[in-house]
Amino acid sequence: MAVIQGDRKTFYQLLVNTLLVSVINFTVWFAITFYVYIETRSVFATGVISGIFLVMTALTGIWFGSLVDHYSKKTVMQVSAAVSFVLYAVAFVVYQVTPKESFGNPASVALWALIVLLMFGVIAGSVRTIALPTLVTVLIAEETRDRANGLVGTTSGVSFLVTSVISGVLVALGGMFWVLVLALVVLAVALLHLAVVPLPRRATAPADGEVAVAPERRVDLRGTMRVIGEVPGLSALILFSAFNNFLGGAFMALMDAYGLSLVSVQTWGLLWGVLSTGFIVGGLLIARTGLGRNPVRLLLLINVVLWTVTMLFPLRSSIILLAVGMYAYMLLMPYAEAAEQTILQKVVPYERQGRVFGFAQSVEQAASPLTAFLISPIAQFVFLPLMTDGAGARLIGGWFGTGPDRGLALVFVLTGIIGLVATIVALRSGPYRRLSHRFIAGPVAASEPDRSELSPVES
């Protein structure tokens, strides 16, 4: 693996700590979703849980970003883990004292108390996804930040792969009991480990003759919007990413249904375990090769490939085409995410990065659930009949195929076409050229933390 310049030891320790916390938080979330369905057999209940979780994650991003900017990042990460620990502990008590038959009723107060406690415990842990990229800015030299961002993407892939296995096994063994026991143990270990990891107390020093002013303890959305507006093309980048996530919501809502129309549930679950390794491989490739001179251009070119893949793999009802297409998608997604992080780390002043990362997370994540809620009824009542015995089946059914699965496939094809056209337009746009020029020209003075004047590390 190529050398990542900067404070590598601290970065790797943070990466491992974040991996542990991410795995356990998402294990808890997958597990409660599985558990609720097993106990209640209510698809509506699991759908409501997923919808509320996505909305809450989007709503908290801006506030979490403000916390990351206003307070010590180490303190924010520790408090985040401590809050999750307390909420999981309370949930464990609720789970132990409640008669198990109560959890079989989807209207049970005890069941929803358990769900809400675990949901907020998981959401509290999501502040790390904002804090970690800002710490990359401090700990890693600019020329290798893209490779560090690739490793961050790898941890996400590992989390996804491990979580999907652990959560199912633990729920099968003992409901939520062993899930919560493991969560409490892992979070306790993560808190103890983070306590001895040295992090810079502050990342910027006031310029000569300038008096350091403590930041106001508020969200300051207006100030965040001003910073985004001051960077040429940055608002367009965030909107472009949000638009991509809006289209990507179609995958969230329809991919399982499409895959299960081609193979059994056991094969589909095993296939996703294999496909998730693409995310890991992609992150490791970035850590070795980097993103090149212009991540802005790379981000858009990656999207050209992604939307082309989305347009092509559904053309035939083939699990092989689906698997190849989705593996390419998983392999390239870390490049898109690492490129966006690298851009923000360079063009946004460090003291505002938490708020900008949080704002971007809120805007981008709000798009996917919106599409997921919209596309399901549209697919059910428009595209499935259209390709089963409607005009679509008569018009293109001879070569495209007919049936409900081809209705889902048509949604994917149209999504790919829209995404491809939007990306080509973005590549030819003025905001793209301005943001590329700003990135290549280098950050403003306030954007780079001054490592030569860092104060002693935090205890």
N, C-alpha and C positions, 0 to 999 in steps of 0.2 A: 504494500500500500504506500502511496506517495506520502511524503512527510507533510504534515499540516503545521505550518509555522505558527508560533504564538505560545500561549500557556496551555500546552497539549494535555499535561497531566490533569489539571483542573477540569478542562473541557471533557476529557474522557470520564472522569469521575461523575460529573454532572450528567453526562449522557447515560451512564449505567444507572444512576439514581432515578433519572426521568423514565428510563425503560422499565424499571421495577414498578414505579408508581403507575405508569400508563397501563402496563399489563394488568395490574390488580384492579385498577379502576374500571377498565373495560371488561374485565372478567366479571366484576360485580354487575355491570350493566347488562351484558349478554345473559348472565345467569338469571337475573330477575325477570328479564323478558321471557326466557325459556320457562322459568318456574311458573310465571303467571299463566302462560298458555297451557302448560301441563296440568295445572290445578284447576283452571276455569274453563279451558277449551274455548275461550272467547277471543276471536280474531279482532273484534272491536276493541277489547281492552288493550291488547298488545299494540294495536295501531294508535290508540290514544297515547299510550306511554311513549312511543317513538316520536309522535308529533310534538308532544309537550317538551320532550327532551331537546329536540332540534330547535324549537322556538326559544327555550330558555338559554341554550348555548349561544344563540345569535344575540339575544337581548343582553347577556352579561359581558360580551366581548369588549365593549367600549369602557365599561366600568373597570373590568379587570386590567385593561391597558393603562388606565389612569393609576391604578394601584401600583403597577409595575414601574411607572415613571416616578411616582411621588415617594415611594418608599424603597428601602434596600431590597434588591431583588432576592437576596438570600432569605431575608425575613419574610417576604411575600410567599416564597416557595415553602418555607417552613410552616407558616400559618395555614397555607393551603392544605398541606398534608395533615396538619393537626386538626383542622376543621373536618376533613374527610374522616379521620380516625374517630372523632367524637360522634359524628353522625352515624358511622357504621356501628359503633358501640351501642348507641341508643337503638338502632335497628335490630341489632343482635338480641337485645333485651326484649323488644317487641315480639320478635320471632319466637323467642323461648317461652314467653308467658302467654302467648295467644294459642288457643286450641287450634290444632292443625286443620280441622274441618272448616274453620272460618275463612281460610285462604282459598277455599274452593268456590266462594261466592264472589263474583266480579264486582258486586256492590258493597262488599265488606269494608267497613271503616278501617279495620286493622290492616287489611291487605293494602289499601291505598296509603295508609300511614307508613307502612314498610316501603312501598314504592317511592313515596315522596322523600323520605329520609335518604334512601339510597341514591335517588336522582340528584339531590342536592350535594351529596357526598362526592359523586362522580363529577358534577359540574364544578365544584370547588377545585378539583384537581386540574381542570382545563386551563387555569391561569398559567400553568407551566408551558403550554404551547405558545404563549405570548412572551413569557420571560426568557425562555431558552434562546430564541433568535436574537434578542437584544444582548444576551450574554456572549453570544458568538461574536458580536461586534466588538466587545471589550477584550475577549480572551484570544481571538484569532486574528492574525495579520490579514490585511485586506486581500492580498494576492492569493490566499488559500481559503478564504471564507466560503467560497462556493463548494469546496470539497468537504468542509465541515458541515455545511447544510445538507450535503448528500448523506453524510452519516446520520444526521438528524432524521432524514427520510427513511433510512434503513431501520432505525428504532421503531418508526411507525409501522413498517412492514412486519418486523418481528412481533410487535404487539398484536397486530391483526392475526398473524399465523398462530401464535401461542394461545391467544385469548379464545379463539374459536374451538380449540381442543380442550383447554382447561375447564372452561365454563360448563360445557356439556357433561364432562366426566364428573365434576364436583356435584352438579345438580342431580345426576343419576345416583351418586353415592349417598347423598343425604340432604336433598333439598337445598335450602340456603345455609344450613348449619356450617358445613366445611368451607363454603365460599366466604362467609363472614369471618370465620376463624382465621383463614389464610389472609384475608384482607387486613385484619388487625395486626397480625404478626409482621406482614411485609411493610405496612406503613410505619410501624414502630421501628423496624430496622432502617427504613429510608430516612426517618427523622434523625435517628442517631448518627447515621452516616453523613447526612447533609450538615450536621452540626460541626463536623471536623473538616469539611471541605472549605479551603480558603478562597474567598471571593473578594475582588476589589471593593473597598468601601465606597468609592465614588469613581466615576469614569471620566469626568471632565474637570479641568481646572479653569478658574476664571482668567480671562486675559489680563495682561498687564494693566493696572489701573482700574480694573473692573471689580466690583464688589459682588461676591456670590450671594444670590438671593434664593432662599428656600422656596421651592415650588408650592403653589397653593394646593391644598388638599381637596380638590374637587375634580369632577369629570372633565370640564373644559372642552366640551364638544366643539364650540365655536373656534377655539384656538387650534384644535386638531384639524378642523376643516380648512383653516387659514394656512396651516403648514402644508397640507396636501395640495391646496391651490397654488402655493408658491413654487412647487416643484413642477416644471413643465411636463405635462403628459401623465403625471402620477394619478390624477383622478380618473383619467381614461383607462389606465391599467387596472385600477380597482374595479371600475365598472365592467371592463372586459372580463375580468376574472369572475365577477358576479354573474354576468351573462352566461359564461361557460358553465357555472354551477347551476344556473337556472335550467339550461339544457340538460345538464348531467342529472337533474332530478328525475328525468325519464328512466335512467338506469336504475336509480334507487327504487322506483315504484314497480318497474316492469321486468327487470333482468331475471329475478328468481322465477317469475311465472314463465318467462320464455325458456329459460334453461330447463325447468321441470317439465316443459312440454316436449323436450327432446330426450331426457334421461331420467332415471329414478332419483329419488331424493338422496339415497346413499351415494350414488355416483356424483351427484351435483355437489354434495358436501365435501367429498374427497377432492373433486376437481377444484373447488375454491381454495382448499388448502394448498394445492399445487400452484394455482395461479397467484396466490399471495406472495410466493417466493419471488415473483417478478419485481415486486416493490423493493424487496431486499437487494436483489441483484442490481436494480437500477441505482439505488442509493450507493452501493459499493463501487459501481462504475464511476459515478460522479466523484466519489472520494479519491479515486485513482487518477482521473483525467481532468476533472474540473469542468467548467461550463464555457470556457472560451472567453474571448475579449468582450463580447457583447451579449450578455444574458437576455437583454430585451428582445433582440432579434431571435435568439434561440427559443425563448418562451413562445413566440408566435409561430415559429417554424414547427415546434413540437406540437402545437395545437393543430396545425395543418395536417400533420400525420395522424393525430388522434381522431380528428373528425373524418378523415379519409377512411381510417380503419372502421369507425362507427358506421360509415355508409356502406362498406363492402361486406363485412362479415354476415349481415342478415340476408344477403341476396339468395342464399340457399338454406334450407332447413338441415343444417349439418352441425353436429356437436364439435367436429374437428375445426371447422371454420370459426365457430364461436370461441373455442378454446385458444386458437392461435390469435384471433383478434383481441380477446381479453388479456392474454398474456402480454401482447405488444402494448396494450393500454396500461397495464400495471407496471410494465418495465419503464415506460416513458413518463408516467405521472410524477415520479420523484424529480425528474428534470424540470418539469413545469413548476413544482412547488419550490425547489431549491433556487430556481431562477428568480422567482418572485421575492423570496426572502433575501437573496443577494442584492437585488435591486433596491429594496427598501432599506437594507442595512447601509447602503452607500449614499443614497440620495436624501434620506431623511435625517435631520439632526438627531444625534443620539438621545438627547434629553426628551425627545418627543416620540421615540421609536415605539415604546410600549403602547401609547395611545393610538398611533397609526396602525400598528399590527392588530390591536384590539378592534379598531374601527373596521379594518379590512376583513377581519374574521367575522364580525357581526354582519356586514353587508353581504359578504360572499356566502356565508352559511345560511342566511335568511332566504337565499334564492332557491336552494335545493328542495327544502320541504314545501315551498310554495308550488313548485312544479309537481312534486310528488302528490300533493293533494289534488291538483288540477288534472293531471294526466290520467290517473286511474279511471275516473268516470268517463273521460273522453275516449280512452282506449276501449273500455267495456261497452259503451253504447254507440260508438261511432266506428272505430277502426276494426273491431272484431266482426261486427255484422257486415261492414263494407267488404272485407276480404273473405267472408264465409259464403254469403249468397247475394251480396250487393253489387253495386256498379264496379267496384275495384276488382272483385273476383272475375267479372266478365271482361273487364278491360285488360288487365295484366296477369290474371290468374293462370293463363296458359304457360307462361315462362317463370312467373314469380311464385306460383303456388297459391293454394286456397286453404282456408281454415283459420281458426282463432290464432294459431301461432304465427301465421303469415300477417295477420293484422298487427300483432306486436312487432314483427319484423319491419313492417312498413313504418311504424312510429320511429324505430331506430334509424332507418334510412333517411327519413325526412329530417330527423334531428341532426344527423351527420351533414346533410346538405346545408341546412341553416347555419350550423357551426362553422363549416368550411367557408361559406360565403362571408360570414362575419369576420373570420380571421384574415382572409385575403383583403377585405376592406380595411381592417386595422393595420395590416402591413403597409398599405399604401397611404395611410393617414398622416396628417401633420403631427398629432400628439405622439405617435410612435417615433417619428424622426426627432422630435424635441427631447423626448425622454432618453432615446439612444445617445443623443449628443451630450445630454447632461450626465449620463452615466460614464461615458468615455472621458468627458472633460474632467471628471473628478468631483468629489463632494465639496460643499462649502466648508469653511473653517470649522464651524460648530458641529459638523456631522461626525468627525472622527474623534473618538476618545483619545486623550493625550496620555499614552502609557508612561511617558517619562515622568509624569507628575502624579502618578497614582499614589494615593495614600496607603498606609499599611493595610494588609488584608483584614477582612472581618474575622472575628473570632468565631 
